[in-house]
Every structure is written in C-alpha cells, then in structure tokens.
Amino acid sequence: MRNSFGDKAGVRPDASTIDGRDSRLSRSLSGTNLERAGDYNLRTVLQVVRLNGDTTRVAIAQLTGLTAPTIANITGRLITMGLVRTAGRIKGGRGQPALRLQVNPDGAFGIGLNIDRDHLTLVTLDLAGEVRSRVTREIAFAMPEDVVAFVDAMLDDLIVEGGIDRKRVLGIGVAIPDDLGRITLPHQPTGYDRWNSVDVATLLRALPWPVHRDNDAAAAALGEAEYGTAFDNPSFFYLLISAGLGGGPVIDRSYHRGANARSGEIGLMPDTTGRPGATVQDTVSLSALLARLEAAGFDAPTVADLSGDDPRLEPVVAAWIEDAVRALTAPLVAINCLLDPDAILIGGRLPMTVIERLTAGLTAALDDVPQPSRARIMPAVMARDAPAIGAAILPFLDHILPSDSILIQTGR
C-alpha cells in the first residue's frame, strides 16, 4: 500500500463559497497540480472522507478544489483499495441522488507503543481513529529487553481482541521521550542510560511491519491534530504531563519541529520561581507528584493512587497543583505571546479530575497577567494514552494520510 498511489490531477476553478468549519477544512485539505501530486491528492481525498465521516463526491470537490472527474477517479480507487466504502445514496433533491462515502475503519490499522519511565502501553487503531484494543503495564524504568518481552507477550492477543487484519497493518509507531536515559528522575536505576544507544527499529526488528519513531509529546500532539480538537483549534500547544514534562506546538494542523527537531521542550525551561537550577518538569511531572506522595507516607505510589480516597491524598495534590500553576505561568505566557495559539491543551496520565483542576488554576493565573492575547486552556480530547495513540497514527501519516513531504519526494 505504501506509495502505490498515482493520479492525474485536475482542479476546480473556485471553492471560495465554503465558510465556517468547511473553510478551515478547505484551507488544510486543498489538492495540488504539481508533478508527483497524484499520491498527495489521493491522500487528501481520503483525509476529507475520514474527517467528514459521511460525505459525497460533490462535497469533496468543494473542499479540495479538485475537478469532478478527478474526484470520481480517486474515490473509485479508494473504494477498490478498501479504504473507503459506499453507504447508499442521499435521498431528496433533484437529479441523481448523490452517493454517500465513508471511510472504512477496517481498511487500515496502526499499532502504537509508548515507552516511558513509568509504564509501557500498546494500542491498536483503525482508520476511523477508534482504539480497537489497548494494554498498559505499570513498570518503572523498563529496560530494552523489558520492552521486547512486553510486546512479545501482549501484541498477538491485542490484535485478536481488536479484530485486526494483520495484512492491513501499516506499521508500528513508537512514542518515546527524547533523552530517555540522559535525564535523571527519582529512583532511576543504574544502567538506564543504555537507552541512549538503542535504535528502536533494531530493537523491534522481529516485527513484520515498518517501525516509526517519534518523541512522546510530538506523537500526542500529532494524535490530537488528526483525531482531536484540531479543526476547532487548528493551532495549539500540547502540554504532556507524564513521568517528565513535554510539549508539542501545532500550527495550522502541522506539527512544528524546529531547526533541531526539539521544539516544545517546555519541561527543560528554567523554573525562575523555584529553587536555583530547577527546571519546570522538576515540579510539573508525574514523577514529581508521586515523589510528594511518597514523602507523605504512600508506599511505592502509582498513578492509580491519584484516584483513591486516602485522606493524605488531597493536601498533596492541592499543593502540587498550586506549585505547578506557579511554575507554568511564565512559560504559558511566553507561548501565548510568541505563538498566539487557539488553545493550550493538557494531556497525560493524570486523572481527568486533576487535569481539570490544573486547567482551572492556570486559567485563573493567566487571567491576572496582561497579555496581547490568551489561548483557552483545556484538557486534551486525547488525554489518556495520547502518546500511544499518536504513535499508532505515525504509520498512517507515512503511508496514506496527507504530508507536505510527499510533494518533494523523488526517485520512487
């Protein structure tokens, strides 16, 4: 299925009548007449069908600017490939009833693996963006061999549970923090720096599919851009609170990586309100919160303890939220002033109640700071398992969904 698409492009003269949400879709999903554009146009049409849920060839033409014959050709090929299915005709109106088109959820699948310092998560994802199966193991500082053992033990059952056709799996995406073995967190064991020399594709070489890797915060942001809030908030900053703290800037639904592919490193920013030399993630991270629980008398605390009813819990969480708001206020002001996003989204493995309290605290704090504009702070749509889900999307982006890089690839 990879890079097997080809088409002669055609374009409609005018799609300027589209407004509202459709206008935002049109700006990000327009077709192209450049050479080698057939692959891009096919991917773009598939994206339109996927995002609309139920659409017609006329509507696709309006959104993409491609001609009716081109749309008919591309949608026919997508149906033949099993990526799109017909769903009857729209009744009413004049003339021949329009054929309804929908994405075929079983047309393609991605597998996502999130490797972090406190857990391992595997998910399977279908083309419609539904998580078909998932499994998480709470394991502190998993070594490379632990990851291989986890995948070997869980993947076959996960595929069966999700009803996944192995022949339609496009690949496995891996979301893993940058500097996994270089940044020291509480209780990190000796030898964890082995991760610094691990190539993930080599580690998972026994799998029969291509392996794609990305930073965990970038994967979470990409997942939000593809299946979350991006068409209501096309530019956003994703704040991922995990064992560490990561960030991902998305501008007009495109992830901005920066010159050295290290954009969004909010966790490594100096915490100017904390102790000398402290970074923001020294306070705003799951590992920091769990360390506070441990100091309060919890024995080997985990994320599950954050949803418990232990009377020692509330004062610890309340104090952490207060300190997290303090540490994040200046960085979020900088994000508002420099990026001017539509929204700042908070995701990660915190319970939703804690994310909502942190959101409220940050909103109140930023209300008191003069700024030229201020983005709404809100929980991410994809908060739970966001890096793993975003990782599962990576094969889709490489094989069948639009990417600007397709237009400049040569020699294929």
C-alpha positions in Angstrom: 0.0 0.0 0.0 3.0 2.3 0.6 3.5 5.0 -2.1 1.4 3.0 -4.5 -1.0 5.8 -5.4 -0.9 7.7 -8.6 -3.3 10.1 -10.3 -3.5 12.8 -12.9 -4.6 15.9 -11.1 -7.3 18.3 -12.1 -8.6 21.4 -10.3 -11.8 23.3 -9.9 -11.6 27.0 -10.6 -13.3 28.2 -7.4 -14.1 26.9 -3.9 -14.4 30.3 -2.3 -18.1 29.8 -1.2 -17.1 27.5 1.6 -17.2 29.1 5.1 -17.1 28.1 8.7 -15.6 24.7 9.6 -15.6 23.7 5.9 -13.5 26.8 5.1 -10.9 25.6 7.7 -11.0 22.2 6.2 -10.6 23.6 2.7 -7.5 25.6 3.6 -5.8 22.5 5.0 -7.1 19.9 2.6 -6.7 21.6 -0.8 -5.4 19.5 -3.7 -2.4 20.3 -5.9 -1.4 20.1 -9.6 2.3 19.8 -9.0 4.2 16.9 -10.6 4.0 13.7 -8.5 0.9 15.1 -7.0 -1.3 12.1 -7.6 -0.2 10.4 -4.3 -0.9 13.6 -2.4 -4.3 14.2 -4.0 -5.4 10.6 -3.2 -4.2 11.0 0.4 -6.0 14.4 0.6 -9.3 12.9 -0.6 -9.0 10.1 1.9 -8.5 12.6 4.6 -11.6 14.5 3.6 -13.7 11.4 3.7 -12.2 10.4 7.1 -12.7 13.8 8.7 -16.3 14.3 7.5 -17.5 10.8 8.4 -20.2 10.8 5.7 -19.7 12.8 2.5 -20.2 13.0 -1.2 -18.1 13.5 -4.3 -19.5 17.0 -4.7 -18.6 18.0 -1.2 -15.1 16.6 -1.6 -14.6 18.6 -4.8 -15.8 21.8 -2.9 -13.3 21.2 -0.1 -10.3 20.2 -2.2 -10.7 22.3 -5.3 -10.2 19.2 -7.4 -12.3 18.6 -10.5 -15.3 16.2 -10.5 -13.6 13.7 -12.9 -10.5 13.6 -10.7 -12.6 13.1 -7.6 -14.6 10.3 -9.3 -11.3 8.6 -10.3 -9.7 8.9 -6.8 -12.7 7.8 -4.8 -13.1 4.8 -7.1 -9.6 3.8 -6.4 -10.0 4.3 -2.7 -13.1 2.0 -2.8 -11.1 -0.6 -4.7 -8.3 -0.4 -2.2 -10.7 -1.0 0.7 -10.0 2.4 2.4 -13.4 3.9 1.5 -16.8 2.3 1.3 -20.2 3.4 -0.1 -23.2 3.9 2.2 -26.2 4.2 -0.1 -27.4 7.4 -1.6 -28.7 10.7 -0.3 -32.4 10.9 -0.9 -34.3 14.0 -1.9 -33.4 16.9 -4.2 -33.2 16.9 -7.9 -31.3 14.7 -10.3 -29.4 11.5 -9.5 -29.1 11.0 -5.7 -25.5 11.5 -4.5 -23.5 8.5 -3.4 -22.6 8.6 0.2 -19.0 7.8 1.0 -17.5 6.8 4.3 -14.0 5.8 5.5 -13.7 2.0 6.0 -12.5 1.6 9.6 -11.1 -1.9 8.7 -9.3 -0.5 5.6 -6.0 0.1 7.5 -4.6 -0.3 11.0 -1.8 1.2 13.0 -0.1 -0.1 16.2 1.2 2.3 18.8 3.7 1.7 21.5 4.5 4.2 24.2 7.7 3.7 26.1 8.1 5.8 29.2 9.9 5.8 32.6 6.8 4.5 34.5 4.8 2.5 32.1 4.5 0.7 28.7 1.4 1.0 26.6 0.3 -0.8 23.4 -2.8 0.2 21.4 -4.3 -0.8 18.0 -6.0 1.9 16.0 -8.3 1.7 13.0 -8.6 4.1 10.0 -11.5 5.9 11.6 -9.4 6.7 14.7 -11.0 4.2 17.1 -8.8 2.5 19.6 -9.6 -1.2 19.0 -7.6 -2.6 21.9 -5.1 -1.4 24.5 -3.0 -2.7 27.3 -0.8 -0.9 29.8 1.7 -2.2 32.2 2.9 -0.1 35.1 6.7 -0.8 35.1 9.3 1.6 36.4 12.3 2.3 34.1 11.7 -0.6 31.7 14.9 -1.7 30.1 15.1 -2.5 26.3 14.7 -6.2 26.9 11.6 -5.5 29.1 10.0 -3.7 26.1 10.7 -6.6 23.8 9.2 -9.0 26.3 6.2 -6.8 26.8 5.5 -6.6 23.0 6.1 -10.3 22.5 3.7 -11.2 25.3 0.9 -8.8 24.5 0.7 -8.0 20.8 -0.8 -11.2 19.5 -3.7 -11.1 22.0 -4.1 -7.4 21.3 -4.5 -8.0 17.6 -7.1 -10.7 18.2 -9.0 -8.6 20.7 -9.1 -5.6 18.3 -10.2 -7.7 15.3 -7.2 -6.5 13.4 -6.3 -7.9 9.9 -2.6 -8.3 10.0 -2.3 -7.8 6.3 -3.8 -4.3 6.7 -1.4 -3.2 9.5 0.6 -0.3 8.0 3.3 -0.3 10.7 4.0 0.2 14.4 4.7 3.6 15.8 6.8 4.1 18.9 6.4 7.2 21.1 9.4 7.6 23.4 10.8 10.7 25.3 13.9 12.3 24.0 16.9 11.8 26.3 15.2 8.9 27.9 18.4 7.7 29.5 20.1 11.1 30.0 17.6 12.9 32.2 17.7 11.5 35.7 14.4 11.1 37.6 13.8 9.8 41.2 14.6 6.1 41.6 16.2 5.8 38.2 18.3 2.6 38.3 21.9 2.2 37.3 22.3 1.2 33.7 19.2 3.0 32.5 21.4 5.1 30.3 21.6 2.1 28.0 18.6 3.7 26.2 21.0 6.4 24.8 22.4 3.9 22.3 19.2 2.0 21.5 17.8 2.1 18.0 14.1 1.4 18.3 13.7 -0.1 14.8 16.5 -2.5 15.5 15.0 -3.4 19.0 11.7 -4.3 17.3 13.2 -5.9 14.2 11.3 -9.2 14.8 8.0 -7.5 13.9 6.8 -7.9 10.3 6.0 -4.2 9.9 7.9 -0.9 9.4 8.8 0.8 12.7 8.2 4.6 13.0 9.6 6.6 16.0 8.7 10.0 17.4 9.0 12.0 20.6 6.2 11.2 23.0 4.9 14.8 23.2 5.1 15.1 19.4 3.2 11.9 19.0 0.5 13.1 21.4 0.2 16.4 19.6 0.0 14.7 16.2 -2.7 12.4 17.5 -4.7 15.5 18.7 -4.1 17.1 15.3 -5.5 14.1 13.4 -8.3 12.9 15.7 -8.8 15.5 18.4 -9.7 19.2 18.6 -7.6 20.5 15.7 -10.4 21.7 13.4 -11.9 23.8 16.2 -8.4 24.8 17.4 -6.0 24.4 14.3 -3.1 26.0 16.2 -2.4 24.7 19.7 0.3 23.8 22.2 0.1 20.3 23.7 1.3 20.0 27.2 2.1 16.4 28.0 2.4 15.6 31.7 4.0 12.2 32.0 6.9 10.9 34.1 8.5 14.1 32.7 7.0 17.1 31.0 6.9 17.6 27.3 5.3 19.9 24.8 4.2 20.0 21.2 3.5 23.1 19.1 0.9 22.6 16.3 0.5 25.4 13.8 -2.4 25.2 11.3 -2.6 21.5 12.0 1.0 20.9 11.2 3.5 19.9 13.9 6.4 22.4 14.1 9.6 20.6 15.0 12.1 23.4 14.9 15.6 23.5 13.4 16.9 20.7 15.5 13.6 18.8 16.0 13.5 19.8 19.6 10.6 22.3 19.7 8.2 22.3 22.6 10.7 21.4 25.3 8.8 23.2 28.0 9.9 20.8 30.7 13.5 21.8 30.3 12.8 25.5 30.6 14.3 27.1 33.8 11.8 27.4 36.6 12.6 31.0 37.6 10.2 30.8 40.5 11.7 27.7 42.0 15.0 26.7 43.6 18.2 27.8 41.7 18.9 25.5 38.8 15.4 23.9 38.8 13.5 23.2 35.6 9.8 23.3 35.1 9.5 19.5 34.9 11.1 19.2 38.4 7.7 20.4 39.6 5.3 19.7 36.8 5.6 15.9 36.2 4.1 12.7 37.4 7.4 11.7 38.9 7.5 14.9 41.0 3.9 14.4 42.1 4.4 10.8 43.0 7.6 11.7 44.9 5.4 14.0 47.0 3.0 11.2 47.7 5.9 9.0 48.8 7.1 11.8 51.2 3.6 11.9 52.6 3.8 8.2 53.5 2.4 6.4 50.5 4.3 3.2 49.8 5.6 3.0 46.2 2.8 5.3 44.9 1.4 4.9 41.4 -0.9 6.8 39.1 -3.8 4.7 40.5 -3.3 6.2 43.9 -4.2 9.6 42.5 -7.8 8.4 42.0 -8.0 6.9 45.5 -9.8 8.2 48.6 -6.8 8.2 51.0 -7.2 11.2 53.3 -3.5 12.0 52.8 -4.0 12.5 49.1 -5.9 15.8 48.8 -3.4 18.1 50.5 -0.6 16.7 48.4 -2.5 17.1 45.2 -3.7 20.6 46.1 -0.1 21.7 47.0 1.2 20.2 43.7 -1.4 22.0 41.6 -0.5 25.3 43.3 3.2 24.8 42.6 2.5 23.6 39.1 0.5 26.7 38.3 3.3 28.8 39.7 6.0 27.0 37.6 3.9 27.0 34.4 2.6 30.6 34.4 5.6 32.2 32.8 6.1 29.5 30.1 2.5 29.7 29.1 2.6 33.5 28.9 5.6 33.1 26.6 3.7 30.6 24.5 0.7 33.0 24.2 3.0 35.9 23.3 5.2 34.0 20.8 2.9 31.5 19.2 -0.6 33.0 19.7 -2.3 29.6 19.6 -6.0 28.9 19.6 -5.7 26.7 22.6 -3.3 25.2 25.2 -4.2 21.5 25.7 -3.2 19.5 28.7 -2.9 15.7 28.4 -1.1 12.8 30.0 -1.7 10.1 32.6 -3.1 12.3 35.3 -6.7 11.6 36.3 -9.1 13.9 34.4 -10.2 15.5 37.7 -6.6 16.6 38.4 -6.2 17.8 34.8 -9.4 19.9 35.1 -8.2 21.4 38.4 -4.9 22.3 36.9 -6.6 23.8 33.9 -8.8 25.9 36.2 -5.8 27.1 38.2 -3.8 28.0 35.1 -6.7 29.9 33.6 -7.2 31.9 36.8 -3.4 32.7 37.0 -3.2 33.8 33.4 -6.3 36.0 33.8 -4.2 38.1 36.1 -1.3 38.6 33.6 -1.6 41.3 30.9 -1.1 39.7 27.5 -1.8 40.7 23.9 -3.9 37.6 23.5 -4.6 34.5 25.6 -5.4 31.0 24.4 -8.0 28.9 26.1 -6.5 26.3 28.4 -8.4 23.0 28.3 -8.0 19.2 28.7 -6.9 17.5 25.5 -9.5 15.4 23.8 -6.9 12.6 23.7 -5.5 12.8 27.2 -5.4 9.1 28.1 -2.9 7.1 26.2 -2.3 10.1 23.9 1.4 9.2 23.1 0.5 5.6 22.2 -2.5 6.7 20.1 -0.3 9.3 18.4 2.3 6.7 17.8 -0.3 4.5 16.1 -1.1 7.4 13.7 2.5 7.6 12.5 2.2 4.7 10.0 -1.0 6.4 8.6 0.9 9.6 8.1 3.7 7.8 6.3 1.5 5.6 4.1 -1.9 7.1 3.4 -2.6 10.5 5.0 -1.5 13.9 3.7 2.0 15.1 4.3 3.7 18.1 2.7 6.9 16.0 2.4 5.2 13.8 -0.3 5.4 16.7 -2.7 9.2 16.8 -2.6 10.0 13.1 -2.6 11.8 11.8 -5.6 13.1 8.6 -7.0 10.1 6.5 -6.1 
